[in-house]
Amino acid sequence: MNKGKKIASFLIAGLLGVSSLAALAGCDKEYELSAYKGDAKDENGNMVYNTELFYSNSVQQGYPDPQVLDDTAQSGYYYLFGTTGNFYTMRSKNLAEWESVGPTFKNMTNEVKRATASNLWAPEVIYDAAANGGKGLYYLFFSATPEADISVTTGKGVVNDCTLYNMYVATSENPAGPYTIVDFSGKHSYNKTGNKKLTDMTAEDEQTDKYAWVKEDGEYYEAAFPHYYAKYCLFSPDELYKFNQRQGITHSEGMIWDSGYFGNIDPHPFVDQNGKKWLYCNISRPTGIMAIEMTDWLTPNWDSAELLTIDQYYTIEEWREDRKNGTANDDPVTYEEQSCNEGPHVIYHEDKNGKGLYYLTFSVNDYSTSKYSVATAISENPDGPFRKLREEEGGLLLCSTTTESSTVSGAGHHSFITREGISYIIYHRHNDYLTGGGARYTAMDEMQWITVKDKDGNDMDIPYTNGPTDSMQPLPYWYSGYKNIAGEAEVGMEKETDVELEYLTDGLLSVHKTANEEFMSYIGETVISETTTFVFNFETAQTLRAVLVYNSAFEDRVFLNIPKIEFTLEDGSVRVIRDVKFDVEAYCEVSGDNNEIIDYVMSGAAAFAEFYDVKVKSLKITVEVPEEQDEVGISEIKILGKAGGVQ
């Protein structure tokens, strides 16, 4: 099968028919285990499921540009921040159900309201326990566009009042706020007066930090920033000018757009392995990502500022080399079609050999389209140099187009939550996958680490997302009390055949239909050509609550029925659950006179059975290969058992 192409439709054999093993049901009916198999629907035709055990991203809630703050150590809650007009904050116990706790800002002065008049975008919050005299303080970073300052006259070095996207910071002693925007009067030192001619300035100085400058009528002037909103900018405007000049990003004479404040959006505060504080954010012209070390969360150290990425280029070095030589980019990033590098987030990870890397994950392409995705770059240091991963290395961390989803579009702009070794990516997606645009909501999926070969043939760990999904998934076990313990069992088959069993419990969902073929080779499915019974033996009896069997991502591999799940209890007795159907109506698109052809199967969907706690020593799961079908692919089997120590 060619995984890189759309798989042909096939006939469903006995879609609503009786399992070939159903005839056995009568002989031990008294030993059947009462179970719910997802066959109930609500008034809208949606599957009914236990919201104390499962969640679904089909529930629209939350915000665009979501960041989740883990505040469970302080308040017991996760807090959600996002682009919401004037900012509203939400909180949750389980990352799936969010409640509003009100506006993030209150009682703003008129001047602050003017300074943040529009484009309040992508807030991120970090908690510093040592700040505020050891009482702890929450820092909220965000961007906004101020109301024009009509009192300022331009010319002779005064920067035009056309700023977009200033970077601001606000503080609070409470994660939900209210937050107070920081006034940097007396903290930043920058020129506020025009007509300061730079007589010793030369053309060679233009790309240095000798001066922040503006050129008018062939004369150089020191850049002046008399605008009322400059004092609220986290980035001192002259230092930001100098930083951009050092990168060779300068303002052209006579171009109003390029002679205003340089815009920054999408801040991300991060503490590295050495305890150093960093702030990452987008730069607007050209689009890329920068990082700056923070002496504290209010004091950027401009000597440390670095440019990390530019759109279309795998490395900054390649971009600089092309600019230096006046050459075109002959190796553009294959998954970047629009000029966009935004929404940065950084995580640190060590592989099994103890080698640590910093992973810069960021959004690419136009946010309003289905191609908006999350990509990955790597570095040994938090300030780079970073290299964007290629497609075959898993460069796309989250992408709806490669799943060919008919429900998910524009999966991007994200943050991560990791707790007790399990990670989730929190991201936004379009409310309507057909229209896209700016209406977006918050979703989440599990994230795993896998080992691939890098471009030089060396082993490298990369993050992998089990999504985006639109199907029912298990809630985080620290909330539900039940975790996936399938990987703790010894796995075999009742009848030994040549089947790759490792994919059953590797933790990876097969979700991509058209991604890079080399990369897809790392994400396998257990493929069977005949009805097969898998055996899971536990060293000690486990308290089980649910079983999920995840279907193939490919239409010609879909199973329709789990004829039997057999449980051997701690006392040696046996219980069974029969005919656990895969919900074709919920998870597939069908055609044909009798809806007998599957044209599409939703990635990450499972057949499942939920039951009351039962203590089990081993279980057998039988998966049926439909008639007139060559094979079935099983992406994963999850067995939800009682997590140790969870009450």
Secondary structure, DSSP 8 states (H G I E B T S, - for coil): --TTS----EE-TTTTS--TTGGGGGGGGGGB---B-S--B-TTS-B---TTTEEETTS--S-SS-EEEEETTTTSEEEEE---SS-EEEEESSSSS-EEEEESB-S--HHHHHHT-EEEEEEEEEEETTTTTTT-EEEEEEEEE----TT---BTTB--S----EEEEEEESSTT--BEE---TTT------S--B-TT--GGGTTSSS--EEEETTEEEE-B---GGGGG-SS-HHHHHHHHHHTT----TT-TGGGS---EEEEEEEE-TTS-EEEEEEETTTTEEEEEEEEETTEE-GGG-EEEEETT-S-HHHHHHHHHHT---SS--TT--SS-EEEEEEEEEE-TTS-EEEEEEEEES-TTSTT-EEEEEEESSTT---EE--GGGT-EEE-SGGGT-SS----EEEEEEEETTEEEEEEEEESSTTT-TT-EEEEEEEEEEEEEE-TTS-EEEEEEE-----SEEE--HHHHSEEE-GGGSEEEESS--S--GGGGGSS-----SSS-HHHHTTS--EEESS-EEEEEEEEEEEEEEEEEEEE-SSGGG---EEEEEEEEETTS-EEEEEEEE--HHHHEEEESTTS-EEEEE-TT-EEEEEEEEEEEEEEEEEE---TT---EEEEEEEEEEE-TT--
